[in-house]
Amino acid sequence: MSRERLLFVTGRLAEPSLKVVLQPLAEKVGFDYEIAVLGISVAALMHVNWVQRKLKVPAGVSRVILPGWCTGDLSPLSSQFGLPFERGPKDLFDLPEHFGKSKRAIPPLDDYSIEILAEINHAPRLSEQELLSQAVRYQQSGANVIDLGCIPGETWPGIAAAVRQLRSEGLRVSVDSFDQREVESAVEAGAELVLSCNGTNVDWACKVPAEFVVISDDLRNLDSWNGTIAKLTEAGRSFRLDPVLEPIGFGFAASLQRYFETRRRFPETPMMMGVGNLTELTEVDSAGVNFLLAAICEELQIASVLATEVINWGTTAVREFDLARRLVRHSLQNRVLPKHLGGQLVMLRDPKRRTLGDENLRTMAGQLTDPNFRVFAEGGEVHLMNRDGYWHGSDPYEVFDEMRASTGGSMTAEHAFYLGMELSKARTALTLGKQYIQDETLRWGFLTVDEISALKRRKHRTGESESPTPAVE
């Protein structure tokens, strides 16, 4: 059976890198190929109309792969040449994934088993609008229940109105209080869960038609909640058990052991964990902490957590736990490692990096014939090159100064701003171990905010150059 013969279209600068990628890929996938180098240095500047005029397709080709940045409708090309045309990836190093040899299909991650209660801290201090705004933000981040955190020693006269307001917006509500009047008012207004119940309030709690979170009278003695459990059970009240997660340095490991022991003693009873005692009280980025706690909850079948976003390093904790609970659910259900699932919680670094290598960088720099700058970040250095030279180093300021000294050229404010932006992004990528691609945003997991590249901005400006990289004038 004859092998498919593909034609890969590219520009002059990308040809060496494309050859490096295609040689092993063709053997792995099982196709023959040719490369058509059109008369343009940067493949990103190609447009279908231009390709139509410049391209010659050799005999025997069955399919044509264009650069991912090539713009325009591909159907005229297919009609003219009588062959299927398709866009490849924007980054040619993604070609193996394009051909299905590296990239794994990302599952939808729709399923989860852990309910998130998101606490609005010091809720009585907020206005109605502030309360609603924070509740809606929590819901959009993945919270299932909005928890109203009351203030110990105070009674909140407006709690019933607050609960009714949130319920009218379709939100589920819990209340975090030991004050009888607050709890009764909140439950009457529609709150479904009360945090918390122990020996100090169980007698009146038995008369309140809501579910309760049970905690021990003595956190280090699980037997101390037996009386509370017995009374709630006798009264027909629903409850979930929370052995209470304690901060690092104050009994953290022992508190984890209590969760394991509680599940052993009560294999069918609902449980809850307050994850904020770790995310709020540990000075580290909260995403990894949330993921590990989600894994513990999933394995122990702890079906609810209480999260909050008070401290600055945990201001996306609810969204983090929402993503984490989906990852661990998928992992346990399918008995697979929680890897290759989209990288939404990989924020500081990137799931993978690709580099051109010193030889390819030098080759590319030697082939440049136009004044437009190319920027790269690898090998601990930022690399800046155009037809006038190749400058690289660990300090973007020094690289920029060397370039100006070498070229002696003037530069518009717009061009200087562009290079400053790109060199800054390149330096950040080097510092954190991220992938840098010129004119593309750095990736920050689910926190990524896509930006409009300089290339796209210029393409939308009538009469201006479509060059993605500014030149020294």
C-alpha positions in Angstrom: 0.0 0.0 0.0 1.5 3.3 -1.1 2.2 6.0 1.5 0.4 9.4 1.5 2.6 12.2 0.1 2.1 15.5 1.8 3.3 19.0 0.8 4.2 21.4 3.7 4.2 25.0 2.8 6.4 27.4 4.8 8.5 30.5 4.7 12.3 30.8 4.4 13.0 31.2 8.1 11.0 28.2 9.2 12.4 25.7 6.7 15.3 24.4 8.8 13.1 23.9 11.9 10.3 22.3 9.8 12.8 19.7 8.4 13.9 18.8 12.0 10.3 18.2 13.0 9.2 16.3 9.8 12.0 13.8 9.5 11.1 11.7 12.6 7.4 12.5 12.3 7.1 11.1 8.8 8.5 7.8 9.8 6.4 7.7 12.9 3.1 8.5 11.2 4.0 6.8 7.9 3.9 9.4 5.1 6.2 10.9 2.5 6.6 14.7 2.2 7.9 17.6 0.3 8.5 21.2 1.5 7.5 24.2 -0.5 9.4 27.3 0.6 7.6 30.3 -0.8 9.2 33.7 -1.3 8.5 35.1 2.1 10.6 35.1 5.3 7.8 34.9 7.9 5.1 32.2 7.3 2.7 34.1 9.5 2.3 36.8 6.8 0.9 34.4 4.3 -2.6 34.9 2.9 -4.5 32.4 0.8 -4.7 34.8 -2.2 -0.9 35.2 -2.1 -0.3 31.5 -1.8 -2.6 30.9 -4.8 -0.3 33.0 -7.0 3.0 31.7 -5.7 2.5 28.0 -4.9 3.4 25.2 -7.3 2.3 21.7 -6.3 4.5 18.8 -7.3 3.0 15.7 -8.9 2.0 12.9 -6.6 1.0 15.2 -3.7 -2.3 14.1 -2.0 -2.7 16.8 0.6 -1.3 20.3 1.4 -0.5 21.6 4.9 -0.4 25.4 5.2 1.1 27.3 8.2 -1.5 27.8 11.0 -1.2 31.6 10.7 -2.1 31.6 7.0 -5.3 33.7 6.6 -8.2 33.5 4.2 -10.7 30.9 2.8 -9.0 27.7 1.7 -11.6 26.6 -0.7 -10.2 28.5 -3.7 -6.9 26.7 -3.2 -8.7 23.3 -3.2 -10.6 24.2 -6.3 -7.5 25.4 -8.2 -5.2 22.5 -7.4 -7.8 19.8 -7.0 -6.4 18.8 -3.6 -7.4 19.1 0.0 -5.8 22.0 1.8 -5.6 22.4 5.6 -4.0 24.6 8.2 -1.5 23.1 10.4 -0.7 24.3 14.0 0.4 27.9 14.5 3.6 26.5 16.1 5.3 24.1 13.7 6.6 22.2 16.7 3.0 21.2 17.4 2.9 19.2 14.2 3.2 15.8 16.0 0.1 16.7 18.0 -1.6 17.8 14.8 -1.1 14.3 13.4 -2.2 12.7 16.7 1.1 11.4 17.8 1.7 13.4 21.0 -1.5 15.0 22.0 -4.0 13.1 24.0 -7.7 13.8 23.8 -8.7 15.9 26.8 -11.8 14.5 28.5 -14.6 16.9 29.2 -14.1 16.7 33.0 -17.8 17.4 33.6 -18.2 15.1 36.5 -17.4 15.7 40.2 -18.6 14.4 43.5 -17.5 17.1 46.0 -19.8 20.0 46.7 -18.2 23.4 47.3 -19.5 25.7 50.0 -18.0 29.2 49.4 -17.9 31.3 52.5 -18.6 35.0 52.4 -16.4 36.1 55.3 -17.9 38.8 57.7 -21.1 38.8 55.7 -23.0 41.2 58.1 -20.5 43.9 57.2 -21.4 43.9 53.5 -24.2 45.8 51.7 -26.9 43.9 49.9 -25.2 44.6 46.5 -21.7 43.6 47.8 -23.2 40.4 49.2 -24.9 39.5 46.0 -21.9 40.4 43.9 -19.6 38.1 45.9 -22.1 35.3 45.9 -22.6 35.4 42.1 -18.8 35.5 41.6 -18.5 32.4 43.8 -21.2 30.7 41.9 -19.5 31.5 38.6 -16.3 30.1 40.0 -18.0 26.8 40.7 -19.5 27.1 44.2 -22.6 25.0 44.8 -23.7 26.7 48.1 -23.1 30.2 49.4 -22.1 30.2 53.0 -22.9 33.3 55.1 -20.1 33.7 57.6 -21.5 35.5 60.6 -19.6 37.3 63.4 -19.2 35.6 66.8 -20.6 37.6 69.6 -23.0 39.6 67.4 -26.5 38.9 66.1 -27.2 39.9 62.5 -30.7 41.4 62.3 -30.6 41.3 58.5 -29.7 37.7 57.9 -33.2 36.7 56.9 -33.3 39.4 54.2 -29.8 38.4 53.0 -30.8 34.8 52.7 -34.1 35.6 50.8 -32.1 37.9 48.4 -29.7 35.1 47.5 -32.5 32.5 47.3 -34.4 34.8 44.9 -31.4 34.7 42.6 -31.5 30.9 42.6 -28.6 30.4 45.0 -28.4 27.7 47.7 -27.4 29.1 51.1 -25.8 27.9 54.3 -25.2 29.8 57.5 -22.0 29.7 59.6 -23.2 30.7 63.1 -23.8 29.3 66.7 -26.3 32.1 67.4 -29.8 30.6 67.8 -31.6 33.7 66.5 -29.4 34.0 63.5 -29.7 30.3 62.6 -33.5 30.2 63.1 -34.0 33.3 61.0 -31.7 32.1 58.2 -33.3 28.6 58.0 -36.8 30.1 58.0 -35.7 32.3 55.1 -34.4 29.4 53.1 -30.9 28.4 54.4 -30.5 24.6 54.1 -27.3 23.9 56.1 -25.9 25.2 59.4 -22.3 25.3 60.4 -21.9 24.0 63.0 -23.3 21.9 65.8 -21.7 20.4 69.0 -22.7 19.9 72.6 -23.1 23.6 73.2 -26.0 24.1 70.8 -27.4 20.6 70.0 -30.5 20.9 72.2 -32.0 23.8 70.2 -30.4 22.6 66.9 -32.6 19.5 67.1 -35.6 21.7 66.7 -34.4 23.5 63.6 -35.5 22.0 60.3 -32.1 22.0 58.6 -29.0 19.9 58.1 -26.1 20.5 60.5 -22.3 20.1 60.3 -21.2 18.3 63.4 -17.9 19.0 65.1 -16.4 17.5 68.2 -16.5 19.2 71.6 -12.8 18.4 71.9 -11.3 18.5 68.4 -8.6 15.9 69.4 -11.1 13.5 70.8 -13.6 12.1 68.2 -15.6 10.4 70.9 -16.6 13.8 72.2 -19.1 14.2 69.4 -21.0 11.0 70.1 -23.6 12.7 72.2 -24.3 15.3 69.5 -24.6 12.6 66.9 -27.0 10.6 69.0 -29.3 13.6 69.7 -29.5 14.7 66.1 -30.1 11.1 65.0 -32.9 10.7 67.5 -34.5 14.0 66.4 -34.4 12.9 62.8 -32.0 15.7 61.7 -29.6 15.3 58.8 -26.0 16.0 59.5 -22.5 15.7 58.1 -19.3 15.2 60.1 -16.3 17.5 60.1 -13.3 16.4 62.2 -11.8 19.9 61.4 -8.7 20.4 59.4 -6.1 22.2 61.5 -3.3 24.5 60.2 0.3 23.3 59.7 2.1 23.7 63.0 -1.1 23.3 65.0 -2.0 19.6 64.5 -2.3 19.3 60.7 -1.1 15.7 60.3 -3.2 14.6 63.3 -6.3 16.3 61.9 -5.8 14.4 58.6 -5.7 11.2 60.6 -9.0 12.1 62.2 -10.6 12.3 58.8 -9.4 8.8 58.0 -10.6 7.5 61.3 -14.0 9.2 61.0 -14.5 7.5 57.6 -13.5 4.2 59.1 -16.0 4.6 62.0 -18.8 6.1 59.9 -18.4 4.5 56.4 -21.8 5.8 55.2 -22.2 9.2 56.9 -21.7 12.4 54.9 -18.5 14.3 55.8 -17.2 17.8 55.2 -13.7 19.5 55.2 -13.0 23.2 55.8 -10.1 23.6 53.3 -9.6 27.3 54.2 -7.6 26.4 57.3 -4.8 25.3 55.0 -5.3 27.6 51.9 -5.7 30.8 54.0 -3.2 30.0 56.7 -0.3 28.7 54.5 1.8 31.2 52.7 2.0 29.4 49.4 0.0 29.5 46.1 -3.2 27.8 46.9 -3.8 25.8 43.7 -1.6 22.9 44.7 -2.9 22.8 48.2 -6.5 22.7 46.9 -5.6 19.9 44.5 -4.1 17.7 47.3 -7.0 18.3 49.6 -9.4 17.5 46.8 -7.6 14.2 46.2 -7.9 13.3 49.9 -11.6 14.2 49.9 -12.3 12.2 46.8 -10.5 9.1 48.1 -12.3 9.3 51.5 -15.6 10.2 49.9 -15.8 13.5 51.8 -18.6 15.0 49.7 -18.4 18.7 50.7 -15.8 21.3 51.4 -15.9 24.9 52.9 -13.7 27.3 50.9 -13.1 31.0 51.1 -11.0 33.7 49.4 -9.9 36.2 52.0 -6.1 36.1 51.7 -4.6 37.5 48.5 -2.7 34.3 47.5 -6.0 32.5 47.6 -8.2 34.8 45.7 -9.1 32.2 43.1 -9.4 29.3 45.6 -13.0 28.4 44.7 -12.2 28.1 41.0 -9.0 26.1 41.8 -11.0 23.6 43.9 -13.7 23.4 41.2 -11.0 22.4 38.7 -9.2 20.1 41.2 -12.4 18.2 42.1 -13.0 17.4 38.4 -9.4 16.2 37.9 -9.4 13.9 40.9 -12.8 12.5 40.0 -11.6 11.6 36.5 -8.4 10.1 37.9 -10.2 7.9 40.4 -13.0 6.9 38.2 -10.8 5.9 35.3 -7.8 4.7 37.4 -5.4 7.0 35.6 -2.9 9.6 36.8 -4.2 13.2 36.9 -1.9 14.2 34.0 -2.5 15.4 30.4 -5.9 16.9 31.3 -5.5 20.4 29.9 -3.1 22.0 32.4 -5.6 24.4 33.8 -4.0 24.3 37.2 -0.5 24.6 35.8 -0.2 28.3 36.2 3.4 29.2 37.3 5.1 27.1 34.7 3.9 25.3 31.5 3.1 21.6 31.0 5.9 21.4 28.4 8.5 23.6 26.6 10.1 23.4 23.2 13.4 24.9 22.1 15.1 25.5 18.8 18.6 25.0 20.1 21.7 27.1 19.6 22.5 25.8 16.1 19.0 26.5 14.7 19.0 30.0 16.3 22.4 30.8 14.7 21.2 29.4 11.3 18.1 31.4 11.4 19.9 34.6 12.3 22.3 34.1 9.4 19.4 33.8 6.9 17.5 36.9 7.9 17.2 39.5 5.1 14.7 42.0 6.5 14.8 44.5 9.3 12.0 43.0 11.4 13.0 41.6 14.8 12.5 38.0 16.0 12.5 37.3 19.7 13.2 34.0 21.4 13.7 32.8 25.0 15.7 29.7 25.7 19.0 28.5 27.2 18.7 31.1 30.0 18.9 33.9 27.5 16.6 36.2 25.5 17.6 36.2 21.8 17.0 39.2 19.5 17.8 39.1 15.8 17.2 40.7 12.4 19.2 41.1 9.2 21.6 43.5 11.0 22.7 41.2 13.8 22.0 38.7 16.5 22.1 39.7 20.1 21.5 37.5 23.1 22.0 37.5 26.9 20.3 37.0 30.2 19.5 40.7 30.7 17.0 42.2 28.2 18.3 45.7 28.9 21.8 44.8 27.9 20.6 42.9 24.8 18.5 46.0 23.8 21.5 48.3 24.4 23.8 46.1 22.4 21.4 46.0 19.5 21.1 49.9 19.5 24.8 50.3 19.7 25.4 47.8 16.9 22.8 49.2 14.5 23.0 52.9 15.3 19.4 53.2 14.2 16.6 55.3 15.5 13.4 53.6 16.7 9.8 54.9 16.9 8.1 54.9 20.3 5.7 52.2 19.0 8.5 49.9 18.0 10.4 50.5 21.2 7.3 49.7 23.2 6.7 46.5 21.2 10.3 45.3 21.8 10.0 46.2 25.5 6.8 44.2 25.8 8.2 41.1 24.0 11.6 41.1 25.8 9.8 41.5 29.1 7.5 38.5 28.3 10.6 36.5 27.2 12.4 37.3 30.4 9.4 36.3 32.5 9.2 33.0 30.5 12.8 32.3 31.3 12.5 33.1 34.9 9.5 30.8 35.4 10.2 28.0 32.9 7.4 28.9 30.6 7.1 28.6 26.8 7.6 31.9 25.0 6.3 32.4 21.5 6.6 35.9 20.0 3.4 37.8 19.6 1.5 35.3 21.7 0.3 35.6 25.3 2.1 33.6 28.0 -0.1 30.8 29.4 -1.2 31.0 33.0 -3.5 28.0 33.2 -7.1 29.0 33.9 -5.9 32.5 34.7 -4.7 33.1 31.2 -6.1 36.3 29.6 -5.7 36.2 25.8 -4.2 39.3 24.3 -4.4 40.7 20.8 -1.0 40.2 19.2 0.9 43.0 17.4 0.4 41.0 14.2 -3.3 41.0 14.5 -3.4 44.6 15.5 -1.5 45.6 12.4 -3.6 43.5 10.1 -6.6 45.4 11.3 -5.1 48.8 10.5 -5.8 49.9 7.0 -2.7 50.8 5.0 -0.2 49.7 7.7 2.4 47.0 7.5 1.4 43.5 8.5 4.9 42.7 9.9 4.6 41.1 13.3 8.0 42.4 14.3 9.1 46.1 14.2 12.2 47.2 12.4 14.9 49.7 13.4 14.5 52.6 11.1 
